[in-house]
Amino acid sequence: MTFADALAYLHSLRQFGFKPGLDVPRRLAALAGNPQASLRFLHVAGTNGKGSVCAMLESVHRAAGRRTGLYTSPHLVRFGERIQVDRRPIPDADLARLVGWLHARVATAVPALEPTFFEFTTVLALLWFAEQRVDVVLWETGLGGRWDATNIVDPLASVVTDIGRDHMQVLGNDLASIAAEKAGIFKPGVPALTATRDPEALGVLGFKARELDVPFVVVGEAAVAQFRFALPLLGAHQRRNAALAAAVVRTLRAVLPVTDEQLERGLATVSWPGRLQVLRRGTRTLLLDGAHNRDGIRALREALATEFPGQRPTLVIGMLADKEWKAMAAELAPLAGRIVTVPVSSARTVPAEELRLACLAGGIARPARAVGSVAEALRAVAADPFVLATGSLYLVGELLEQLEETPAGTDERALNEWGGGLPP
């Protein structure tokens, strides 16, 4: 199987959408020889921040001399970003080889097996990490937790970041329901940690921990205030994420030793593109942030006020229609000097003109223009000194590709679309 063949097969799996449940990923992993049995995991769920916490933990354990596996989603440009060893994406040739190997087993499975895209890629990641003999895997859920394909592993720690309202079509309309899905990654005998702030969500997580009789660590505001390590990622929310990551490291020191110096060095060198990422172009500043729900937008607003006080950027905004996009647009519009709205490369995009009208609906007097593509948006803001692009990780990925920060030879961003279901 060539790399192009592998991408075509992965594209074909998108038709199965999102199917909650663990039977298929367990059967698929068994067909692959249960590679997860030889690996150690830190399992991370949450609404916002779970990718950042995974990236922080990966950086810390690599600073401690460990070989790391990192599994996250979605990818920004290249599919291989989802499956990394020591922060190097899986090579195209190895991806093609493993897709071909696993596909052959799916094709001959009895009874028949129809994995979804995410189920297949989850087991694909397990195969790569086992083959590469990684010491620890930073393992991010795709959607929810309880029925997420990643929940077939037995981790060393179960971690839940902040909980907010997102993917409510699947996870429930209130924070208690969403928290119950996230708490589904808790396992008997495995420490559970969270930085969740909402009392209702925290109560649900605490109840599940007591039910399983496991240690339960809550990283509250006092712990965040006492956090003193340097962090290259912008925003107070990232300091909360880092305090949670540090708590995970300290909780597991008996099984995964990390010194304070290694912890400090790992956090000081962490990289997580597309999250308040600053790009300098001469005298111009481009700020890219994949905030795609209301909690993410609020964190972005707080970071702007702290990191760029008094500045009104040109806003480039693109959003997906299955998000609370009107409310998000209303929260973003007052920040802008002017606004450029753009369609996202997804069938679920909000049309640029509808998004422009939503930005102006609150009576905000800002120049606002709808354009037809990211390339046109970049031309429209080419002379502006401070540009903020936000509203969707899809938008950020397309911008990074066009800005050649992460070049791609093929359009792999489309693999983020799950036909008939929801993306992570």
Secondary structure, 3 states (H helix, E strand, C coil): CCHHHHHHHHHHHHHHCCCCCCHHHHHHHHHCCCHHHHCCEEEEECCECHHHHHHHHHHHHHHCCCCEEEECCCCCCCHHHHEEECCEECCHHHHHHHHHHHHHHHHCCCCCCCCCHHHHHHHHHHHHHHHCCCCEEEEECCCCCCCCHHHHCCCCEEEECECCCCCHHHHCCCHHHHHHHHHHHCCCCCCEEECCCCHHHHHHHHHHHHHHCCCEEECCHHHHHCCCCCCCCCCHHHHHHHHHHHHHHHHCCCCCCCCHHHHHHHHHCCCCCCCCEEEEECCEEEEEECCCCHHHHHHHHHHHHHHCCCCCCEEEECCECCCCHHHHHHHHHHHCCEEEECCCCCCCECCHHHHHHHHHCCCCCCCEEECCCHHHHHHHCCCCCEEEEECCHHHHHHHHHHCCCCCCCCCCHHHHCCCCCCCC
